[in-house]
């Protein structure tokens, strides 16, 4: 979601000292741990998704030789082997691939032995129940679930018994229901195969599908609760023939990867409910490398994934925010012992999960933003504050914590104001803030807090959200109304 912003250029004794004092590391790192397997010669665990409560799901080895089992952690916690094993549909293994705000996990598990795999969806904060959680099939032999929303709608793909040859087809299951072959096959962009990987709260689904004649593999985004429409849902590409979509946020922004005109595979992020625009949507790569892949997006439009460096052998995870792609390794403490490799998921608190190595051992991680900003009076934190539109100046004040401890070392920050109700909705243009009572010089540090003086009379009647961000990541917000 693009917002106009006004940068704070004071704090930390000014920008002359910013390199040493202001730009502290943005994230702290938590080792997710394992369900028991710790063999450093193989990947013991994968963290695939994190919900807004900080619960993580993925897959971990039970022992050094397997099998893999799905897990779900408590909020903001590493794996507890005694409580977090989600078990299976009856077979040996399972994989947690997505989680919603209620703690429902979806993924795949073997009902018998190690294969075939069936899609599953758990009850909230419960292990897999073989009697109720097997989502079934579209009529074929295998299925996998890759996305879930808060309504319990699930998307993924399943083999179908299409004659003369079977095909893989995207599905969207109804809320908290198994796959219904009569209604849940999403079809395709005209070709034989399709797969779904993400769903938002409106029931829009993204994934990839072959076009007519299986000519191209292309990213798609459906209308809410609708099948794939070949005439409208092909998102196009960055200039090449190939694209795939892996995640969607509640604004309809889609991320994935696509070939460009130079035949390089680059990460992309679309505008809300728009096709891929090669001019604006190419996120680039780290260090000018040849390839990048976007894997997840939150409702602020922040994107994570991974990118190769020049040479096409070394890759690192990235965070894309405020128009910049950054190596996540540059945003964690330099002496942490971690080398982060792939970022799979990001939530609306900007927590990020993925895999890397910790002191040389393959490990899964949870990154948590080190800073949190808290709105101060006269605006109440619960969003209930109402002021008169003709009051003149309305001071917006934030205090800051770093790693949950109050701090008076305040790094440069950015304020963004959005009207959410009343009048014209959306970002408030910077040109509004040019009066003597409300300009850039009045976004300042005063002791141990940020202060931004808004001109209430200039804003006018409506409801407003004021976000404060550090290094392109929102760390707090205030909501108020003017009447």
C-alpha positions as CSV (number, residue, x, y, z in Angstrom):
1,X,0.0,0.0,0.0
2,X,1.8,3.1,-1.2
3,X,1.8,6.0,1.2
4,X,3.1,9.5,1.0
5,X,5.6,10.0,3.8
6,X,7.6,12.8,5.5
7,X,11.0,11.7,6.8
8,X,12.3,12.6,10.2
9,X,15.8,14.0,9.8
10,X,16.7,14.6,13.4
11,X,17.4,12.3,16.3
12,X,20.5,10.4,17.3
13,X,22.3,13.7,17.4
14,X,21.6,14.3,13.7
15,X,22.5,12.5,10.6
16,X,26.2,13.2,11.0
17,X,26.2,10.3,13.4
18,X,23.5,8.2,11.8
19,X,25.9,5.5,10.5
20,X,27.1,4.7,14.0
21,X,24.1,5.4,16.3
22,X,20.9,5.6,14.3
23,X,20.8,2.6,12.0
24,X,20.9,-0.1,14.6
25,X,20.0,-3.6,13.5
26,X,16.4,-3.8,12.7
27,X,15.7,-7.5,13.6
28,X,16.5,-9.9,16.4
29,X,16.8,-13.6,15.5
30,X,15.2,-16.6,17.2
31,X,16.3,-20.1,16.4
32,X,13.1,-22.1,15.9
33,X,14.8,-25.3,16.9
34,X,13.5,-28.8,16.0
35,X,11.2,-31.6,17.0
36,X,14.2,-33.7,17.7
37,X,16.4,-34.1,14.6
38,X,19.6,-32.1,14.9
39,X,21.9,-33.6,12.3
40,X,24.0,-30.8,10.9
41,X,24.7,-32.5,7.6
42,X,21.0,-32.3,6.4
43,X,18.3,-29.7,6.6
44,X,16.6,-30.5,9.9
45,X,13.8,-28.0,9.8
46,X,11.9,-25.5,7.7
47,X,9.9,-22.5,8.8
48,X,7.3,-21.8,6.1
49,X,4.7,-19.4,7.5
50,X,4.0,-17.1,10.4
51,X,0.6,-15.6,11.5
52,X,-0.1,-12.2,13.0
53,X,0.2,-13.7,16.5
54,X,3.7,-14.9,15.9
55,X,2.9,-18.6,15.6
56,X,5.1,-20.4,13.1
57,X,4.5,-23.6,11.1
58,X,6.8,-25.7,9.0
59,X,8.4,-29.1,9.0
60,X,11.1,-30.6,11.2
61,X,12.9,-34.0,11.5
62,X,11.7,-36.1,14.4
63,X,15.1,-37.8,14.6
64,X,18.4,-37.3,12.7
65,X,17.1,-39.8,10.1
66,X,13.5,-38.6,9.8
67,X,10.7,-38.5,9.2
68,X,9.6,-34.9,8.7
69,X,6.7,-33.7,10.8
70,X,4.5,-30.6,10.7
71,X,4.8,-28.3,13.7
72,X,3.0,-25.2,15.0
73,X,4.7,-23.1,17.7
74,X,3.3,-21.0,20.5
75,X,3.3,-17.3,19.7
76,X,6.9,-15.9,19.4
77,X,8.4,-19.1,20.7
78,X,10.7,-21.8,19.4
79,X,9.5,-25.4,18.8
80,X,8.5,-27.3,21.9
81,X,8.9,-31.0,21.0
82,X,6.4,-32.0,23.7
83,X,3.5,-30.0,22.4
84,X,4.2,-28.7,18.8
85,X,4.3,-32.0,16.8
86,X,1.1,-31.9,14.7
87,X,1.4,-35.6,13.9
88,X,0.0,-37.0,10.6
89,X,-3.1,-38.2,8.8
90,X,-2.0,-41.8,9.7
91,X,1.3,-42.2,7.8
92,X,4.8,-41.3,8.6
93,X,5.2,-37.7,7.6
94,X,3.5,-34.3,7.4
95,X,4.4,-30.8,6.3
96,X,2.9,-27.5,7.6
97,X,2.8,-25.0,4.8
98,X,0.5,-22.1,5.9
99,X,-1.3,-20.9,9.1
100,X,-4.2,-18.5,9.7
101,X,-4.8,-16.1,12.6
102,X,-6.7,-18.8,14.5
103,X,-3.8,-21.2,14.5
104,X,-5.3,-23.5,11.8
105,X,-2.5,-25.1,9.8
106,X,-2.7,-26.5,6.3
107,X,-0.2,-28.6,4.4
108,X,0.2,-32.2,3.3
109,X,0.5,-35.5,5.0
110,X,0.6,-39.2,4.1
111,X,-2.5,-41.2,5.2
112,X,-0.5,-44.4,4.8
113,X,3.3,-44.8,4.8
114,X,5.1,-42.0,3.1
115,X,2.9,-41.5,0.1
116,X,0.7,-40.4,-1.5
117,X,0.1,-37.1,0.2
118,X,-3.2,-35.6,1.0
119,X,-4.0,-32.0,1.9
120,X,-5.0,-31.3,5.5
121,X,-6.5,-28.5,7.6
122,X,-6.3,-28.7,11.4
123,X,-8.8,-27.2,13.9
124,X,-7.5,-24.1,15.6
125,X,-4.4,-24.8,17.7
126,X,-5.0,-28.5,17.4
127,X,-3.0,-31.4,16.0
128,X,-4.0,-33.2,12.8
129,X,-7.0,-35.4,13.3
130,X,-7.1,-38.2,10.7
131,X,-10.9,-38.5,11.1
132,X,-11.7,-34.9,10.3
133,X,-8.7,-33.1,8.8
134,X,-8.1,-35.0,5.5
135,X,-9.3,-32.6,2.8
136,X,-9.4,-35.3,0.2
137,X,-8.9,-35.0,-3.5
138,X,-10.3,-33.7,-6.8
139,X,-10.6,-37.3,-7.8
140,X,-7.0,-38.3,-8.4
141,X,-4.3,-39.6,-6.2
142,X,-2.6,-36.7,-4.4
143,X,-3.3,-33.2,-3.0
144,X,-1.4,-30.5,-1.2
145,X,-2.7,-27.4,0.6
146,X,-0.6,-24.2,0.4
147,X,-2.8,-21.4,1.7
148,X,-5.6,-20.6,4.2
149,X,-7.5,-17.5,5.2
150,X,-9.3,-16.6,8.4
151,X,-12.6,-18.1,7.1
152,X,-11.0,-21.5,6.7
153,X,-10.9,-21.5,2.9
154,X,-8.0,-23.6,1.7
155,X,-6.2,-23.5,-1.7
156,X,-3.7,-25.8,-3.2
157,X,-3.5,-28.4,-6.0
158,X,-4.6,-31.9,-6.6
159,X,-4.4,-34.5,-9.4
160,X,-7.5,-35.1,-11.3
161,X,-8.5,-38.2,-13.3
162,X,-8.8,-36.2,-16.6
163,X,-8.8,-38.4,-19.6
164,X,-6.8,-39.4,-21.5
165,X,-4.1,-38.0,-19.2
166,X,-4.3,-36.9,-15.6
167,X,-3.7,-33.2,-14.8
168,X,-2.8,-31.1,-11.8
169,X,-5.5,-28.6,-11.0
170,X,-5.8,-25.7,-8.5
171,X,-8.6,-26.0,-5.9
172,X,-10.2,-23.7,-3.4
173,X,-12.1,-25.5,-0.6
174,X,-15.1,-23.9,1.1
175,X,-14.7,-22.7,4.7
176,X,-13.8,-25.6,7.0
177,X,-14.9,-28.1,4.4
178,X,-13.2,-30.9,2.5
179,X,-12.4,-30.6,-1.2
180,X,-15.6,-30.9,-3.3
181,X,-14.6,-32.2,-6.8
182,X,-17.9,-30.8,-8.2
183,X,-17.3,-27.2,-7.1
184,X,-13.7,-26.6,-6.0
185,X,-11.7,-27.2,-9.2
186,X,-10.6,-23.7,-10.2
187,X,-9.9,-24.7,-13.8
188,X,-7.0,-23.1,-15.7
189,X,-5.9,-20.3,-18.0
190,X,-6.7,-22.6,-20.9
191,X,-4.1,-25.3,-20.6
192,X,-4.1,-28.6,-18.8
193,X,-2.4,-27.8,-15.5
194,X,-2.8,-25.2,-12.7
195,X,-1.8,-24.8,-9.1
196,X,-2.9,-22.4,-6.3
197,X,-0.5,-21.1,-3.6
198,X,-2.2,-18.1,-1.9
199,X,-5.6,-16.8,-0.8
200,X,-6.7,-13.5,0.8
201,X,-9.6,-12.6,3.0
202,X,-11.8,-11.9,0.0
203,X,-11.3,-15.3,-1.5
204,X,-9.0,-14.2,-4.3
205,X,-6.6,-17.0,-5.3
206,X,-3.2,-16.8,-6.9
207,X,-1.0,-19.4,-8.5
208,X,0.1,-20.4,-11.9
209,X,-1.4,-22.2,-14.9
210,X,-0.6,-23.2,-18.4
211,X,-2.3,-21.1,-21.1
212,X,-4.1,-22.5,-24.1
213,X,-2.1,-25.1,-25.9
214,X,0.2,-25.3,-22.8
215,X,2.2,-22.5,-24.5
216,X,3.1,-20.5,-21.4
217,X,3.1,-21.0,-17.7
218,X,1.6,-17.8,-16.3
219,X,0.7,-16.3,-12.9
220,X,-3.0,-15.8,-12.3
221,X,-5.2,-14.0,-9.7
222,X,-8.9,-14.9,-9.6
223,X,-11.9,-12.6,-8.7
224,X,-13.2,-13.2,-5.1
225,X,-14.6,-16.8,-4.8
226,X,-14.5,-17.4,-8.5
227,X,-12.8,-19.9,-10.8
228,X,-9.9,-18.9,-13.0
229,X,-11.1,-16.7,-15.9
230,X,-8.7,-17.1,-18.9
231,X,-9.9,-13.8,-20.3
232,X,-9.1,-11.7,-17.2
233,X,-6.9,-13.5,-14.7
234,X,-3.7,-14.0,-16.6
235,X,-1.3,-11.5,-14.9
236,X,1.2,-11.5,-17.8
237,X,4.9,-11.2,-17.2
238,X,7.9,-8.9,-16.8
239,X,8.5,-9.2,-20.5
240,X,9.3,-12.8,-20.9
241,X,7.0,-15.8,-21.4
242,X,6.9,-17.2,-17.8
243,X,5.5,-16.0,-14.5
244,X,4.2,-17.6,-11.3
245,X,2.3,-16.1,-8.4
246,X,2.9,-17.3,-4.8
247,X,1.2,-14.9,-2.5
248,X,-1.5,-12.2,-2.3
249,X,-2.4,-9.6,0.3
250,X,-5.8,-8.2,1.2
251,X,-5.3,-5.2,-1.2
252,X,-4.9,-7.6,-4.1
253,X,-1.2,-7.1,-4.5
254,X,0.5,-10.3,-5.9
255,X,4.1,-11.4,-5.7
256,X,6.0,-14.1,-7.4
257,X,8.6,-14.4,-10.1
258,X,8.7,-13.9,-13.9
259,X,11.2,-13.9,-16.7
260,X,12.0,-10.4,-18.1
261,X,13.0,-9.3,-21.6
262,X,16.5,-10.4,-20.8
263,X,15.4,-13.9,-19.9
264,X,16.3,-13.4,-16.3
265,X,13.9,-14.6,-13.5
266,X,13.0,-11.6,-11.3
267,X,10.7,-11.1,-8.3
268,X,7.7,-9.0,-8.9
269,X,5.0,-7.2,-6.9
270,X,1.8,-6.0,-8.7
271,X,-0.3,-3.0,-7.9
272,X,-3.6,-3.9,-6.2
273,X,-5.8,-6.0,-8.5
274,X,-3.6,-5.1,-11.6
275,X,-1.6,-7.2,-14.0
276,X,2.2,-7.3,-13.9
277,X,3.7,-4.0,-15.2
278,X,7.2,-4.6,-16.5
279,X,8.1,-0.9,-15.9
280,X,7.1,-0.7,-12.3
281,X,6.7,-4.2,-10.8
282,X,10.2,-5.7,-11.2
283,X,11.8,-5.8,-7.7
284,X,15.3,-6.4,-9.1
285,X,17.9,-8.5,-7.4
286,X,20.6,-8.3,-4.6
287,X,23.8,-6.9,-5.9
288,X,22.8,-7.1,-9.6
289,X,22.5,-10.9,-9.5
290,X,20.7,-12.8,-12.2
291,X,17.7,-14.1,-10.3
292,X,15.3,-13.3,-7.5
293,X,12.1,-14.9,-6.2
294,X,9.3,-13.3,-4.1
295,X,7.6,-15.7,-1.7
296,X,5.4,-13.7,0.6
297,X,3.8,-10.3,1.1
298,X,2.0,-8.6,4.0
299,X,-0.8,-6.0,4.0
300,X,1.7,-3.1,4.0
301,X,3.1,-4.4,0.8
302,X,6.4,-5.6,2.3
303,X,7.9,-8.5,0.3
304,X,10.3,-11.3,1.3
305,X,12.0,-14.0,-0.7
306,X,15.5,-14.7,-1.8
307,X,17.9,-13.5,-4.5
308,X,21.1,-14.8,-6.1
309,X,24.2,-12.7,-6.3
310,X,26.4,-12.4,-9.4
311,X,27.9,-15.8,-10.1
312,X,24.5,-17.5,-9.6
313,X,25.7,-19.7,-6.7
314,X,25.3,-17.6,-3.5
315,X,21.9,-16.5,-2.5
316,X,20.5,-14.6,0.5
317,X,17.0,-13.6,1.6
318,X,15.6,-10.2,0.9
319,X,13.2,-7.7,2.4
320,X,11.6,-5.3,-0.1
321,X,10.0,-2.2,1.5
322,X,10.0,1.5,0.8
323,X,11.1,0.8,-2.7
324,X,14.4,-0.9,-1.7
325,X,15.5,-4.5,-1.7
326,X,17.8,-5.3,1.2
327,X,19.7,-8.4,2.3
328,X,18.2,-9.6,5.5
329,X,21.7,-10.4,6.8
330,X,22.4,-6.7,6.9
331,X,19.4,-6.1,9.2
332,X,20.4,-8.6,12.0
333,X,23.3,-8.3,14.5
334,X,26.6,-8.9,12.7
335,X,27.8,-11.1,15.5
336,X,24.7,-13.3,15.7
337,X,26.3,-16.4,14.2
338,X,23.6,-16.6,11.5
339,X,23.7,-16.7,7.8
340,X,20.2,-16.3,6.5
341,X,19.5,-18.0,3.2
342,X,15.7,-18.0,2.3
343,X,12.8,-16.0,3.7
344,X,9.5,-17.9,3.2
345,X,6.9,-15.8,5.1
346,X,6.1,-12.4,6.6
347,X,3.2,-11.3,8.8
348,X,1.6,-7.9,9.4
349,X,3.9,-7.3,12.4
350,X,6.8,-7.7,9.8
351,X,8.0,-10.9,11.5
352,X,9.8,-13.1,9.0
353,X,10.5,-16.8,8.9
354,X,12.8,-18.9,6.8
355,X,16.0,-21.0,6.8
356,X,19.7,-20.4,7.2
357,X,22.7,-21.7,9.1
358,X,23.5,-20.9,12.8
359,X,27.1,-21.4,13.6
360,X,27.4,-23.5,10.5
361,X,24.4,-25.8,11.2
362,X,21.2,-25.8,9.1
363,X,18.4,-24.1,11.1
364,X,15.1,-22.3,10.8
365,X,14.6,-18.8,12.0
366,X,12.0,-16.3,13.2
367,X,13.0,-12.6,12.8
368,X,11.2,-10.0,15.0
369,X,11.5,-6.3,14.6
370,X,13.6,-4.8,17.4
371,X,11.7,-1.6,17.6
372,X,8.1,-0.9,18.7
373,X,6.5,2.5,18.8
374,X,3.6,3.4,21.1
375,X,1.3,6.3,20.7
376,X,1.0,8.7,23.6
377,X,-1.7,11.2,24.7
378,X,-3.5,13.1,23.5
379,X,-4.2,10.2,21.2
380,X,-5.4,7.0,22.9
381,X,-3.9,3.7,21.9
382,X,-7.3,2.0,21.5
383,X,-8.2,4.2,18.5
384,X,-11.2,5.8,20.3
385,X,-9.8,9.4,20.2
386,X,-12.1,12.1,18.6
387,X,-11.0,15.7,18.2
388,X,-12.6,18.8,16.7
389,X,-11.5,19.5,13.1
390,X,-11.0,23.2,13.8
391,X,-8.7,22.6,16.8
392,X,-5.5,23.7,15.0
393,X,-2.5,21.6,15.8
394,X,-2.9,18.0,16.8
395,X,0.4,16.5,18.2
396,X,1.0,12.9,17.3
397,X,3.5,11.5,19.9
398,X,5.3,8.1,19.9
399,X,7.7,6.6,22.4
400,X,10.0,3.7,21.4
401,X,11.2,0.4,22.8
402,X,14.1,-1.6,21.5
403,X,14.0,-5.3,22.2
404,X,11.1,-4.6,24.6
405,X,13.1,-2.1,26.7
406,X,12.3,1.7,26.6
407,X,14.9,3.7,24.8
408,X,15.7,7.4,24.3
409,X,18.0,6.6,21.4
410,X,15.6,7.3,18.6
411,X,16.7,6.5,15.0
412,X,15.4,8.4,11.9
413,X,11.8,7.6,11.3
414,X,9.0,8.2,8.7
415,X,5.5,9.3,9.3
416,X,2.7,8.5,6.9
417,X,-0.9,9.7,7.2
418,X,-3.8,7.9,5.6
419,X,-7.5,8.8,5.6
420,X,-9.5,5.6,6.3
421,X,-13.0,7.0,6.6
422,X,-14.8,10.2,5.6
423,X,-13.9,12.2,2.5
424,X,-11.4,10.9,-0.1
425,X,-9.9,7.7,1.3
426,X,-6.2,6.9,0.9
427,X,-2.8,8.5,1.5
428,X,-2.8,12.2,2.4
429,X,-0.6,14.2,0.0
430,X,2.6,15.7,1.4
431,X,1.6,19.1,0.0
432,X,-1.0,19.3,2.8
433,X,1.8,19.7,5.3
434,X,3.3,23.1,4.3
435,X,1.9,25.5,6.9
436,X,3.9,27.1,9.7
437,X,2.1,24.9,12.2
438,X,2.6,21.7,10.3
439,X,5.7,21.1,8.3
440,X,8.8,18.9,8.2
441,X,10.6,20.8,10.9
442,X,7.8,20.0,13.3
443,X,8.4,16.2,12.9
444,X,11.1,16.1,15.5
445,X,12.5,14.3,18.6
446,X,11.5,15.9,21.9
447,X,13.4,14.1,24.7
448,X,12.5,10.5,24.5
449,X,9.6,10.7,22.0
450,X,8.8,11.5,18.4
451,X,6.4,14.4,17.8
452,X,4.6,15.3,14.6
453,X,2.3,18.3,14.7
454,X,-0.6,17.7,12.3
455,X,-2.9,20.5,11.2
456,X,-6.3,19.3,12.1
457,X,-8.1,22.1,10.1
458,X,-6.1,21.2,7.0
459,X,-6.9,17.5,7.3
460,X,-10.6,18.0,7.7
461,X,-13.3,15.7,9.0
462,X,-12.6,12.0,8.8
463,X,-10.8,9.1,10.4
464,X,-7.0,8.9,10.1
465,X,-4.3,6.3,10.6
466,X,-0.7,7.6,11.2
467,X,2.0,5.0,10.7
468,X,5.5,5.4,12.0
469,X,8.2,3.4,10.3
470,X,12.0,2.8,10.8
471,X,14.1,1.8,7.8
472,X,10.9,1.2,5.8
473,X,9.2,-1.0,8.4
474,X,6.1,0.1,10.3
475,X,6.8,-0.1,14.0
476,X,3.7,1.6,15.4
477,X,0.5,3.5,14.5
478,X,-2.1,5.9,15.8
479,X,-5.8,6.1,14.9
480,X,-8.0,9.1,15.5
481,X,-11.1,10.9,14.2
482,X,-11.8,14.6,13.4
483,X,-15.3,15.9,13.5
